[in-house]
Amino acid sequence: MAGHTQFGSRAVVLVTLLLSSLLPFSLAANTTIPSSSITFDDDHVKLAVNVPEGSEKADLYFTFEAPAKDHNWAGFGMGTQMDNSLIFVVYRSKDNQGEPTLSPRIGNQHQMPIFTNKVNTTILQGSEVTDDKFIVNFHCMGCRSWDEGEVDATSTSAPFFYALGPEEQGNLQSDDKEFRINRHELHSDIFPLDMKAATGTNGVPVIGSAGDNASTGDDDSDDDDFGGSPRYGGSRGVAFHAFFMSFAFILVFPGGYLFLRLFERVWLHWGIQSFGVLLVFLGVGSGIAVSIREQISPKLTHPHQIIGILTFIVVLTTWTLGLIGHIMFKRKGIPSPIMKFHRIAGPSSITLGFINACIGLAWVGRRGAIIGYIIFSLLVAIVVGSLVMMKNKRKRRRAAMNSSAAQNFREGTTAYSHVRGDSIQGHGPANFAAPPPAYGQSVPLQTFESQPLRTEYYNVQPNK
């Protein structure tokens, strides 16, 4: 009987231990975070969403993975098109350590997405940026609706999309959530996520953990009906702005100065510089227009914009001073004192234009292009400077050859040309005396003999 009791006690212990070991699995099953996810294999993009119930019914949780090796930013959005959609953009932080920078933005058709501070996000544990991948887990508060749109949390096919940025902008590293990004290099078609199936306990969704709610999607689309913003470094407005300004400050203005020094034609100098002023006017105008249209610092408060406007004022002042000074010279025949300011303002405007071009390239993330711009500008400066120096050297040489001393020297060499058999020139009496002795030649002593005075030259009669 005691043996049966002991056996029963052991059985109870074993059953208890077995149930205890299964309890964590049971609890884990009961606390699984509901989610809906999708994977794009070719682009290596993954997205999962969790829709909380209860007190966080206005919030959403996301997990987003995207390639970082060939793209300096990645993002996804909610909506059927970019216009008025809510977009989350991810890029490296300034120190490129730990968590990435997450920037919520509102999409604008054919414009840059604009940062919004009306959507609050909190980056959660597990977020990082490696050499190959962006991984961001975050809690989005109050983002089921925004001023320009909303997402239906009860929908079984809520519209989403993703986009990947270019690599030409270099390693985009910034803590600024308003950092200017370039246009996407590729984007997806609109794809659905089942928000209803993702509703439940709040938490970070796990990609592919929800069985039937995990799916795969088609990869990037080649059409541009998606409505992505024009690439900031490649849109027509910015391209025109960059071309006009670079052409004016790198080639036209230095060329106008060079032609003045080489050919000394004021009208040619004025014509070339007037063309440069026109280019700057078009460049500044296109820059302001694209800033306002694409919401790129539309209040013109960025240093590149401020210095650009200042540079245009200096350029216009230089041109005006040159014109006034030339008119005054034509009237009075003497250089006007105003030309001193013209000669100072001209190089100053070119220097400002050079500096501001570097600031503009840095603003759009084209730091690699800055090096090329500096090298090309230095080459132009060296060529122009060398040609002007050669011209000035020849000019000084001609001036020396035409000086009075040089003329006297050349005239003095003909005083004894008759000794060489040259014909005698001039209107005075012929001088048949021997040429002066050469340097180092001895002069022999001669006996002095008194000669009778020849009075015929003086019309004087000698005393008898």
DRENDO-1510 file (C-alpha; in Angstrom, 1 decimal, always signed):
<recs>
REC; n; res; u; v; w
REC; 1; MET; +0.0; +0.0; +0.0 .
REC; 2; ALA; +2.8; +2.3; +0.9 .
REC; 3; GLY; +4.4; +1.5; -2.5 .
REC; 4; HIS; +1.3; +2.5; -4.3 .
REC; 5; THR; +1.2; +5.8; -2.4 .
REC; 6; GLN; +4.8; +6.5; -3.2 .
REC; 7; PHE; +4.2; +5.8; -6.9 .
REC; 8; GLY; +1.2; +8.0; -6.9 .
REC; 9; SER; +3.2; +10.9; -5.4 .
REC; 10; ARG; +5.9; +10.5; -7.9 .
REC; 11; ALA; +3.3; +10.6; -10.7 .
REC; 12; VAL; +1.8; +13.8; -9.4 .
REC; 13; VAL; +5.3; +15.4; -9.3 .
REC; 14; LEU; +6.0; +14.4; -12.8 .
REC; 15; VAL; +2.7; +15.7; -14.1 .
REC; 16; THR; +3.3; +19.0; -12.3 .
REC; 17; LEU; +6.7; +19.4; -13.7 .
REC; 18; LEU; +5.4; +18.6; -17.2 .
REC; 19; LEU; +2.7; +21.2; -16.9 .
REC; 20; SER; +5.1; +23.7; -15.6 .
REC; 21; SER; +7.4; +23.2; -18.5 .
REC; 22; LEU; +4.5; +23.7; -20.9 .
REC; 23; LEU; +3.3; +26.8; -19.2 .
REC; 24; PRO; +5.7; +29.3; -20.7 .
REC; 25; PHE; +4.9; +28.0; -24.2 .
REC; 26; SER; +1.2; +28.4; -23.4 .
REC; 27; LEU; +1.7; +31.9; -22.1 .
REC; 28; ALA; +3.8; +32.8; -25.1 .
REC; 29; ALA; +1.1; +31.6; -27.4 .
REC; 30; ASN; -1.4; +33.7; -25.6 .
REC; 31; THR; +0.8; +36.8; -25.7 .
REC; 32; THR; +1.9; +36.6; -29.4 .
REC; 33; ILE; +1.8; +40.0; -31.0 .
REC; 34; PRO; -0.7; +40.0; -33.8 .
REC; 35; SER; +0.7; +41.4; -37.0 .
REC; 36; SER; +0.4; +41.6; -40.8 .
REC; 37; SER; +3.6; +41.5; -42.7 .
REC; 38; ILE; +5.0; +41.3; -46.3 .
REC; 39; THR; +8.4; +40.5; -47.7 .
REC; 40; PHE; +9.9; +41.6; -51.0 .
REC; 41; ASP; +12.8; +39.2; -51.7 .
REC; 42; ASP; +14.5; +40.9; -54.6 .
REC; 43; ASP; +14.7; +44.3; -52.9 .
REC; 44; HIS; +15.3; +42.8; -49.5 .
REC; 45; VAL; +12.5; +44.9; -48.0 .
REC; 46; LYS; +10.3; +43.7; -45.1 .
REC; 47; LEU; +7.4; +45.4; -43.4 .
REC; 48; ALA; +5.1; +44.4; -40.5 .
REC; 49; VAL; +2.3; +46.3; -38.7 .
REC; 50; ASN; +0.6; +45.9; -35.4 .
REC; 51; VAL; -2.7; +47.6; -34.6 .
REC; 52; PRO; -3.2; +48.0; -30.8 .
REC; 53; GLU; -6.5; +47.8; -29.1 .
REC; 54; GLY; -7.7; +49.7; -26.0 .
REC; 55; SER; -6.0; +52.9; -24.9 .
REC; 56; GLU; -3.6; +53.0; -27.9 .
REC; 57; LYS; -6.4; +52.7; -30.5 .
REC; 58; ALA; -5.0; +55.7; -32.4 .
REC; 59; ASP; -1.4; +54.2; -32.5 .
REC; 60; LEU; +0.4; +51.8; -34.7 .
REC; 61; TYR; +3.6; +49.6; -34.3 .
REC; 62; PHE; +5.9; +48.9; -37.2 .
REC; 63; THR; +8.9; +46.8; -38.1 .
REC; 64; PHE; +10.7; +47.9; -41.2 .
REC; 65; GLU; +13.8; +46.4; -42.8 .
REC; 66; ALA; +15.5; +47.6; -46.0 .
REC; 67; PRO; +18.9; +47.5; -47.7 .
REC; 68; ALA; +21.4; +50.1; -46.6 .
REC; 69; LYS; +24.5; +49.1; -48.7 .
REC; 70; ASP; +23.3; +50.5; -52.0 .
REC; 71; HIS; +20.8; +53.1; -50.7 .
REC; 72; ASN; +21.4; +56.0; -48.3 .
REC; 73; TRP; +17.8; +56.1; -47.2 .
REC; 74; ALA; +14.7; +53.9; -47.2 .
REC; 75; GLY; +11.1; +54.6; -46.4 .
REC; 76; PHE; +7.5; +53.3; -46.5 .
REC; 77; GLY; +4.2; +55.1; -46.5 .
REC; 78; MET; +0.4; +54.6; -46.1 .
REC; 79; GLY; -1.8; +55.7; -48.9 .
REC; 80; THR; -2.7; +54.9; -52.5 .
REC; 81; GLN; -0.2; +57.5; -53.9 .
REC; 82; MET; +2.6; +59.7; -52.5 .
REC; 83; ASP; +0.4; +62.8; -52.6 .
REC; 84; ASN; -0.9; +63.4; -49.0 .
REC; 85; SER; +0.4; +60.1; -47.8 .
REC; 86; LEU; +2.2; +59.6; -44.4 .
REC; 87; ILE; +5.7; +58.5; -45.1 .
REC; 88; PHE; +8.4; +57.2; -42.6 .
REC; 89; VAL; +11.9; +57.8; -43.9 .
REC; 90; VAL; +14.9; +56.1; -42.3 .
REC; 91; TYR; +18.6; +57.0; -42.7 .
REC; 92; ARG; +21.8; +56.8; -40.7 .
REC; 93; SER; +22.3; +59.0; -37.6 .
REC; 94; LYS; +25.0; +61.6; -37.5 .
REC; 95; ASP; +27.5; +59.4; -35.6 .
REC; 96; ASN; +26.3; +56.3; -37.5 .
REC; 97; GLN; +26.1; +54.5; -34.2 .
REC; 98; GLY; +23.1; +52.6; -32.8 .
REC; 99; GLU; +19.7; +53.7; -33.8 .
REC; 100; PRO; +18.9; +55.3; -37.1 .
REC; 101; THR; +17.1; +58.6; -37.7 .
REC; 102; LEU; +13.4; +58.2; -38.3 .
REC; 103; SER; +11.6; +61.1; -40.0 .
REC; 104; PRO; +7.8; +61.2; -40.5 .
REC; 105; ARG; +6.9; +63.2; -43.6 .
REC; 106; ILE; +3.8; +64.1; -45.7 .
REC; 107; GLY; +4.1; +63.3; -49.4 .
REC; 108; ASN; +3.5; +65.9; -52.1 .
REC; 109; GLN; +3.0; +64.9; -55.7 .
REC; 110; HIS; +6.0; +66.0; -57.7 .
REC; 111; GLN; +7.5; +67.7; -54.6 .
REC; 112; MET; +9.8; +66.8; -51.8 .
REC; 113; PRO; +8.1; +65.1; -48.8 .
REC; 114; ILE; +7.8; +67.5; -46.0 .
REC; 115; PHE; +8.6; +66.7; -42.4 .
REC; 116; THR; +5.7; +66.8; -40.0 .
REC; 117; ASN; +5.9; +67.3; -36.2 .
REC; 118; LYS; +2.3; +66.3; -35.8 .
REC; 119; VAL; +3.2; +62.7; -35.8 .
REC; 120; ASN; +5.2; +61.4; -32.9 .
REC; 121; THR; +7.4; +58.3; -33.1 .
REC; 122; THR; +9.5; +56.4; -30.6 .
REC; 123; ILE; +12.2; +54.1; -31.8 .
REC; 124; LEU; +12.1; +50.8; -29.9 .
REC; 125; GLN; +14.7; +48.2; -29.0 .
REC; 126; GLY; +16.3; +46.2; -31.8 .
REC; 127; SER; +16.6; +49.1; -34.2 .
REC; 128; GLU; +20.0; +49.5; -35.9 .
REC; 129; VAL; +21.8; +50.3; -39.1 .
REC; 130; THR; +24.4; +47.9; -40.3 .
REC; 131; ASP; +26.6; +48.0; -43.4 .
REC; 132; ASP; +23.9; +46.1; -45.3 .
REC; 133; LYS; +20.6; +46.8; -43.6 .
REC; 134; PHE; +18.3; +49.4; -42.0 .
REC; 135; ILE; +16.2; +47.8; -39.2 .
REC; 136; VAL; +13.8; +50.0; -37.3 .
REC; 137; ASN; +11.1; +49.0; -34.8 .
REC; 138; PHE; +9.0; +52.0; -33.7 .
REC; 139; HIS; +5.8; +53.0; -32.0 .
REC; 140; CYS; +3.8; +55.6; -33.9 .
REC; 141; MET; +1.4; +57.7; -31.8 .
REC; 142; GLY; -1.7; +59.1; -33.2 .
REC; 143; CYS; -0.8; +58.2; -36.8 .
REC; 144; ARG; -3.9; +56.4; -37.9 .
REC; 145; SER; -5.1; +59.8; -39.2 .
REC; 146; TRP; -3.3; +63.0; -40.2 .
REC; 147; ASP; -4.3; +66.3; -41.7 .
REC; 148; GLU; -4.0; +65.1; -45.2 .
REC; 149; GLY; -5.4; +61.6; -44.9 .
REC; 150; GLU; -6.0; +58.5; -42.8 .
REC; 151; VAL; -5.6; +54.7; -42.7 .
REC; 152; ASP; -8.5; +52.4; -42.0 .
REC; 153; ALA; -7.4; +50.2; -39.1 .
REC; 154; THR; -10.3; +47.8; -39.8 .
REC; 155; SER; -9.4; +47.3; -43.4 .
REC; 156; THR; -8.2; +43.9; -44.7 .
REC; 157; SER; -6.3; +45.6; -47.5 .
REC; 158; ALA; -4.9; +48.9; -46.3 .
REC; 159; PRO; -2.7; +50.4; -49.0 .
REC; 160; PHE; +1.1; +50.7; -48.4 .
REC; 161; PHE; +4.2; +51.4; -50.5 .
REC; 162; TYR; +7.9; +51.6; -50.1 .
REC; 163; ALA; +10.8; +53.5; -51.7 .
REC; 164; LEU; +14.6; +53.3; -51.6 .
REC; 165; GLY; +16.9; +56.3; -52.0 .
REC; 166; PRO; +19.9; +56.6; -54.3 .
REC; 167; GLU; +23.5; +56.0; -53.3 .
REC; 168; GLU; +24.8; +59.0; -55.2 .
REC; 169; GLN; +24.1; +61.3; -52.3 .
REC; 170; GLY; +27.0; +59.6; -50.4 .
REC; 171; ASN; +26.6; +58.3; -46.9 .
REC; 172; LEU; +23.7; +60.3; -45.6 .
REC; 173; GLN; +24.3; +60.7; -41.9 .
REC; 174; SER; +22.2; +63.2; -40.0 .
REC; 175; ASP; +20.2; +63.6; -36.8 .
REC; 176; ASP; +18.1; +66.3; -38.6 .
REC; 177; LYS; +14.6; +64.9; -39.3 .
REC; 178; GLU; +14.1; +67.6; -41.9 .
REC; 179; PHE; +17.3; +66.7; -43.8 .
REC; 180; ARG; +16.9; +67.1; -47.6 .
REC; 181; ILE; +16.8; +63.8; -49.3 .
REC; 182; ASN; +17.1; +63.0; -53.0 .
REC; 183; ARG; +14.5; +61.3; -55.1 .
REC; 184; HIS; +13.9; +57.6; -54.7 .
REC; 185; GLU; +16.0; +55.3; -56.9 .
REC; 186; LEU; +13.2; +52.8; -57.0 .
REC; 187; HIS; +9.8; +52.2; -55.5 .
REC; 188; SER; +7.1; +49.6; -55.1 .
REC; 189; ASP; +3.6; +49.4; -56.4 .
REC; 190; ILE; +0.8; +49.8; -53.9 .
REC; 191; PHE; +0.5; +46.6; -51.8 .
REC; 192; PRO; -2.1; +45.7; -49.1 .
REC; 193; LEU; -1.7; +44.8; -45.5 .
REC; 194; ASP; -4.4; +43.2; -43.4 .
REC; 195; MET; -4.9; +45.7; -40.6 .
REC; 196; LYS; -7.8; +43.7; -39.1 .
REC; 197; ALA; -5.8; +40.6; -38.7 .
REC; 198; ALA; -3.0; +42.7; -37.0 .
REC; 199; THR; -5.3; +44.0; -34.3 .
REC; 200; GLY; -4.8; +43.0; -30.7 .
REC; 201; THR; -2.2; +43.2; -28.0 .
REC; 202; ASN; +0.2; +46.1; -28.7 .
REC; 203; GLY; +3.8; +45.4; -29.3 .
REC; 204; VAL; +6.6; +45.2; -31.9 .
REC; 205; PRO; +5.3; +43.0; -34.8 .
REC; 206; VAL; +7.5; +40.1; -35.9 .
REC; 207; ILE; +7.8; +39.7; -39.6 .
REC; 208; GLY; +6.3; +36.4; -40.8 .
REC; 209; SER; +5.1; +35.4; -37.3 .
REC; 210; ALA; +1.4; +35.5; -38.0 .
REC; 211; GLY; +1.0; +32.6; -40.4 .
REC; 212; ASP; -1.5; +33.4; -43.0 .
REC; 213; ASN; -1.0; +37.1; -42.4 .
REC; 214; ALA; +2.6; +36.9; -43.7 .
REC; 215; SER; +2.9; +37.3; -47.5 .
REC; 216; THR; +5.4; +38.1; -50.2 .
REC; 217; GLY; +5.0; +40.9; -52.8 .
REC; 218; ASP; +6.1; +41.9; -56.2 .
REC; 219; ASP; +9.2; +44.1; -56.2 .
REC; 220; ASP; +9.8; +47.6; -57.4 .
REC; 221; SER; +7.9; +49.2; -60.2 .
REC; 222; ASP; +9.5; +50.9; -63.2 .
REC; 223; ASP; +6.6; +53.4; -63.9 .
REC; 224; ASP; +6.6; +56.9; -62.4 .
REC; 225; ASP; +2.8; +57.0; -61.9 .
REC; 226; PHE; +3.7; +56.5; -58.3 .
REC; 227; GLY; +4.2; +60.2; -58.1 .
REC; 228; GLY; +7.5; +60.3; -56.3 .
REC; 229; SER; +9.1; +63.6; -55.6 .
REC; 230; PRO; +11.6; +64.8; -58.2 .
REC; 231; ARG; +15.1; +64.0; -57.3 .
REC; 232; TYR; +16.4; +67.2; -55.7 .
REC; 233; GLY; +19.8; +66.9; -57.4 .
REC; 234; GLY; +18.2; +66.1; -60.7 .
REC; 235; SER; +14.9; +67.9; -61.1 .
REC; 236; ARG; +14.6; +70.3; -64.0 .
REC; 237; GLY; +14.4; +73.4; -61.8 .
REC; 238; VAL; +17.5; +72.5; -59.8 .
REC; 239; ALA; +19.3; +71.3; -63.0 .
REC; 240; PHE; +18.7; +74.7; -64.6 .
REC; 241; HIS; +19.7; +76.5; -61.5 .
REC; 242; ALA; +23.0; +74.6; -61.2 .
REC; 243; PHE; +23.8; +75.0; -64.9 .
REC; 244; PHE; +23.1; +78.7; -65.1 .
REC; 245; MET; +25.1; +79.5; -61.9 .
REC; 246; SER; +28.1; +77.2; -62.6 .
REC; 247; PHE; +28.4; +78.3; -66.2 .
REC; 248; ALA; +28.3; +82.0; -65.2 .
REC; 249; PHE; +30.9; +81.8; -62.4 .
REC; 250; ILE; +33.3; +79.2; -63.7 .
REC; 251; LEU; +33.4; +80.2; -67.4 .
REC; 252; VAL; +31.6; +83.4; -68.4 .
REC; 253; PHE; +32.9; +85.8; -65.8 .
REC; 254; PRO; +36.5; +84.6; -65.9 .
REC; 255; GLY; +36.3; +84.6; -69.7 .
REC; 256; GLY; +35.1; +88.2; -69.7 .
REC; 257; TYR; +38.0; +89.3; -67.6 .
REC; 258; LEU; +40.4; +87.3; -69.8 .
REC; 259; PHE; +39.2; +88.8; -73.0 .
REC; 260; LEU; +39.6; +92.3; -71.6 .
REC; 261; ARG; +43.2; +91.7; -70.6 .
REC; 262; LEU; +44.2; +89.8; -73.8 .
REC; 263; PHE; +42.4; +91.9; -76.5 .
REC; 264; GLU; +41.8; +95.1; -74.5 .
REC; 265; ARG; +38.4; +95.6; -76.0 .
REC; 266; VAL; +36.0; +97.1; -73.5 .
REC; 267; TRP; +32.9; +96.4; -75.6 .
REC; 268; LEU; +33.8; +92.7; -75.8 .
REC; 269; HIS; +34.3; +92.6; -72.0 .
REC; 270; TRP; +31.0; +94.4; -71.4 .
REC; 271; GLY; +29.1; +92.0; -73.7 .
REC; 272; ILE; +30.4; +88.8; -72.1 .
REC; 273; GLN; +29.9; +90.1; -68.6 .
REC; 274; SER; +26.3; +91.2; -69.5 .
REC; 275; PHE; +25.6; +87.6; -70.7 .
REC; 276; GLY; +27.0; +86.4; -67.3 .
REC; 277; VAL; +24.6; +88.7; -65.4 .
REC; 278; LEU; +21.7; +87.3; -67.4 .
REC; 279; LEU; +22.7; +83.8; -66.5 .
REC; 280; VAL; +22.9; +84.7; -62.8 .
REC; 281; PHE; +19.5; +86.3; -63.0 .
REC; 282; LEU; +18.1; +83.1; -64.5 .
REC; 283; GLY; +19.9; +81.0; -62.0 .
REC; 284; VAL; +18.7; +82.9; -59.0 .
REC; 285; GLY; +15.2; +83.0; -60.4 .
REC; 286; SER; +15.0; +79.3; -61.0 .
REC; 287; GLY; +16.5; +78.6; -57.6 .
REC; 288; ILE; +13.9; +80.7; -55.8 .
REC; 289; ALA; +11.1; +79.1; -57.9 .
REC; 290; VAL; +12.1; +75.6; -57.2 .
REC; 291; SER; +12.5; +76.4; -53.5 .
REC; 292; ILE; +9.0; +77.6; -53.2 .
REC; 293; ARG; +7.4; +75.1; -55.6 .
REC; 294; GLU; +9.1; +72.0; -54.0 .
REC; 295; GLN; +9.1; +73.4; -50.4 .
REC; 296; ILE; +12.9; +73.4; -50.2 .
REC; 297; SER; +13.3; +76.1; -47.5 .
REC; 298; PRO; +10.5; +78.2; -49.1 .
REC; 299; LYS; +11.2; +81.1; -46.8 .
REC; 300; LEU; +14.7; +81.4; -48.3 .
REC; 301; THR; +16.4; +81.1; -44.9 .
REC; 302; HIS; +19.1; +78.6; -45.8 .
REC; 303; PRO; +22.7; +79.9; -46.0 .
REC; 304; HIS; +22.9; +78.9; -49.6 .
REC; 305; GLN; +19.9; +81.0; -50.5 .
REC; 306; ILE; +20.9; +84.0; -48.4 .
REC; 307; ILE; +24.5; +84.0; -49.9 .
REC; 308; GLY; +23.0; +83.5; -53.3 .
REC; 309; ILE; +20.8; +86.5; -53.2 .
REC; 310; LEU; +23.7; +88.6; -51.8 .
REC; 311; THR; +26.0; +87.4; -54.6 .
REC; 312; PHE; +23.4; +88.4; -57.2 .
REC; 313; ILE; +23.3; +91.9; -55.6 .
REC; 314; VAL; +27.1; +92.2; -55.8 .
REC; 315; VAL; +27.1; +90.9; -59.4 .
REC; 316; LEU; +24.5; +93.5; -60.5 .
REC; 317; THR; +26.4; +96.2; -58.6 .
REC; 318; THR; +29.6; +95.3; -60.4 .
REC; 319; TRP; +28.0; +95.4; -63.8 .
REC; 320; THR; +26.4; +98.8; -63.0 .
REC; 321; LEU; +29.6; +100.3; -61.8 .
REC; 322; GLY; +31.4; +99.2; -64.8 .
REC; 323; LEU; +28.8; +100.7; -67.2 .
REC; 324; ILE; +28.8; +104.0; -65.4 .
REC; 325; GLY; +32.6; +104.2; -65.2 .
REC; 326; HIS; +32.9; +103.5; -68.9 .
REC; 327; ILE; +30.3; +106.2; -69.8 .
REC; 328; MET; +32.2; +108.7; -67.6 .
REC; 329; PHE; +35.5; +107.8; -69.3 .
REC; 330; LYS; +34.0; +108.4; -72.7 .
REC; 331; ARG; +32.8; +111.8; -71.7 .
REC; 332; LYS; +35.8; +113.1; -69.8 .
REC; 333; GLY; +38.6; +111.1; -71.3 .
REC; 334; ILE; +40.0; +110.0; -67.9 .
REC; 335; PRO; +39.4; +106.9; -65.8 .
REC; 336; SER; +36.6; +107.4; -63.3 .
REC; 337; PRO; +37.3; +106.8; -59.5 .
REC; 338; ILE; +34.2; +104.6; -59.5 .
REC; 339; MET; +36.2; +102.0; -61.4 .
REC; 340; LYS; +38.2; +101.2; -58.2 .
REC; 341; PHE; +35.0; +99.8; -56.6 .
REC; 342; HIS; +34.3; +97.9; -59.9 .
REC; 343; ARG; +37.6; +96.2; -59.7 .
REC; 344; ILE; +37.0; +95.2; -56.1 .
REC; 345; ALA; +33.4; +94.1; -56.6 .
REC; 346; GLY; +34.2; +91.9; -59.6 .
REC; 347; PRO; +36.5; +89.4; -57.9 .
REC; 348; SER; +34.4; +89.5; -54.7 .
REC; 349; SER; +31.3; +88.4; -56.6 .
REC; 350; ILE; +33.2; +85.5; -58.2 .
REC; 351; THR; +34.6; +84.4; -54.8 .
REC; 352; LEU; +31.1; +84.5; -53.3 .
REC; 353; GLY; +29.8; +82.5; -56.2 .
REC; 354; PHE; +32.5; +79.9; -55.7 .
REC; 355; ILE; +31.9; +79.5; -52.0 .
REC; 356; ASN; +28.1; +79.4; -52.4 .
REC; 357; ALA; +28.3; +76.7; -55.0 .
REC; 358; CYS; +30.2; +74.5; -52.5 .
REC; 359; ILE; +27.5; +75.2; -49.9 .
REC; 360; GLY; +24.8; +74.3; -52.3 .
REC; 361; LEU; +26.4; +71.0; -53.2 .
REC; 362; ALA; +26.8; +70.2; -49.6 .
REC; 363; TRP; +23.2; +71.1; -49.0 .
REC; 364; VAL; +21.9; +68.5; -51.4 .
REC; 365; GLY; +24.4; +65.9; -50.2 .
REC; 366; ARG; +26.7; +66.0; -53.3 .
REC; 367; ARG; +29.9; +66.2; -51.2 .
REC; 368; GLY; +31.8; +64.2; -53.8 .
REC; 369; ALA; +31.0; +66.8; -56.5 .
REC; 370; ILE; +32.5; +69.5; -54.4 .
REC; 371; ILE; +36.0; +68.1; -55.0 .
REC; 372; GLY; +35.5; +68.1; -58.7 .
REC; 373; TYR; +34.1; +71.6; -58.7 .
REC; 374; ILE; +37.1; +72.9; -56.7 .
REC; 375; ILE; +39.6; +71.2; -59.0 .
REC; 376; PHE; +37.9; +72.5; -62.2 .
REC; 377; SER; +37.7; +76.0; -60.7 .
REC; 378; LEU; +41.4; +75.9; -59.8 .
REC; 379; LEU; +42.3; +74.8; -63.4 .
REC; 380; VAL; +40.3; +77.7; -64.8 .
REC; 381; ALA; +42.0; +80.2; -62.4 .
REC; 382; ILE; +45.4; +78.8; -63.3 .
REC; 383; VAL; +44.8; +79.1; -67.1 .
REC; 384; VAL; +43.3; +82.6; -66.8 .
REC; 385; GLY; +46.1; +83.8; -64.5 .
REC; 386; SER; +48.8; +82.3; -66.7 .
REC; 387; LEU; +47.5; +83.9; -69.9 .
REC; 388; VAL; +47.1; +87.3; -68.2 .
REC; 389; MET; +50.7; +87.1; -66.8 .
REC; 390; MET; +52.1; +86.3; -70.2 .
REC; 391; LYS; +50.2; +89.2; -71.7 .
REC; 392; ASN; +51.4; +91.6; -69.1 .
REC; 393; LYS; +55.0; +90.4; -69.5 .
REC; 394; ARG; +54.9; +91.0; -73.3 .
REC; 395; LYS; +53.3; +94.4; -72.6 .
REC; 396; ARG; +56.1; +95.4; -70.3 .
REC; 397; ARG; +58.7; +94.3; -72.8 .
REC; 398; ARG; +57.1; +96.3; -75.6 .
REC; 399; ALA; +56.9; +99.3; -73.3 .
REC; 400; ALA; +60.6; +99.1; -72.5 .
REC; 401; MET; +61.5; +98.8; -76.1 .
REC; 402; ASN; +59.5; +102.0; -76.9 .
REC; 403; SER; +61.0; +104.0; -74.1 .
REC; 404; SER; +63.0; +107.2; -74.8 .
REC; 405; ALA; +66.2; +105.6; -73.5 .
REC; 406; ALA; +65.8; +102.7; -75.9 .
REC; 407; GLN; +65.1; +105.2; -78.8 .
REC; 408; ASN; +68.2; +107.2; -77.9 .
REC; 409; PHE; +70.3; +104.1; -77.8 .
REC; 410; ARG; +69.1; +103.0; -81.2 .
REC; 411; GLU; +69.7; +106.5; -82.7 .
REC; 412; GLY; +73.2; +106.6; -81.2 .
REC; 413; THR; +74.3; +103.5; -83.0 .
REC; 414; THR; +74.1; +105.3; -86.4 .
REC; 415; ALA; +76.5; +108.2; -85.5 .
REC; 416; TYR; +79.5; +106.5; -87.1 .
REC; 417; SER; +77.7; +104.5; -89.7 .
REC; 418; HIS; +79.8; +106.0; -92.4 .
REC; 419; VAL; +82.8; +104.1; -91.2 .
REC; 420; ARG; +81.0; +100.9; -92.1 .
REC; 421; GLY; +80.4; +102.3; -95.6 .
REC; 422; ASP; +76.9; +103.5; -94.9 .
REC; 423; SER; +75.7; +106.6; -96.6 .
REC; 424; ILE; +75.9; +109.9; -94.7 .
REC; 425; GLN; +72.5; +111.0; -93.5 .
REC; 426; GLY; +71.4; +114.4; -92.1 .
REC; 427; HIS; +71.7; +118.0; -93.1 .
REC; 428; GLY; +74.8; +119.1; -91.2 .
REC; 429; PRO; +78.4; +119.1; -92.4 .
REC; 430; ALA; +79.9; +115.8; -92.9 .
REC; 431; ASN; +82.0; +114.5; -90.1 .
REC; 432; PHE; +84.9; +112.5; -91.5 .
REC; 433; ALA; +86.7; +112.2; -88.2 .
REC; 434; ALA; +87.6; +108.8; -87.0 .
REC; 435; PRO; +85.2; +107.0; -84.6 .
REC; 436; PRO; +86.0; +107.2; -80.9 .
REC; 437; PRO; +88.4; +104.5; -79.7 .
REC; 438; ALA; +87.0; +101.3; -78.5 .
REC; 439; TYR; +87.1; +100.4; -74.8 .
REC; 440; GLY; +90.7; +99.6; -73.8 .
REC; 441; GLN; +92.2; +101.0; -77.0 .
REC; 442; SER; +95.2; +103.3; -76.4 .
REC; 443; VAL; +95.2; +106.9; -77.9 .
REC; 444; PRO; +98.7; +107.8; -79.3 .
REC; 445; LEU; +100.2; +111.2; -78.4 .
REC; 446; GLN; +100.5; +113.7; -81.2 .
REC; 447; THR; +102.6; +116.9; -81.6 .
REC; 448; PHE; +100.5; +120.0; -81.3 .
REC; 449; GLU; +101.0; +122.5; -84.0 .
REC; 450; SER; +99.5; +125.9; -84.1 .
REC; 451; GLN; +97.3; +126.4; -87.1 .
REC; 452; PRO; +96.4; +129.7; -88.6 .
REC; 453; LEU; +93.0; +131.1; -87.8 .
REC; 454; ARG; +90.5; +130.5; -90.6 .
REC; 455; THR; +88.6; +133.7; -90.7 .
REC; 456; GLU; +86.3; +133.0; -93.6 .
REC; 457; TYR; +83.8; +131.4; -91.3 .
REC; 458; TYR; +83.6; +134.6; -89.2 .
REC; 459; ASN; +83.7; +137.3; -91.9 .
REC; 460; VAL; +86.6; +139.0; -90.1 .
REC; 461; GLN; +89.6; +140.7; -91.8 .
REC; 462; PRO; +92.9; +140.1; -90.1 .
REC; 463; ASN; +95.0; +143.1; -89.0 .
REC; 464; LYS; +97.6; +144.0; -91.5 .
</recs>
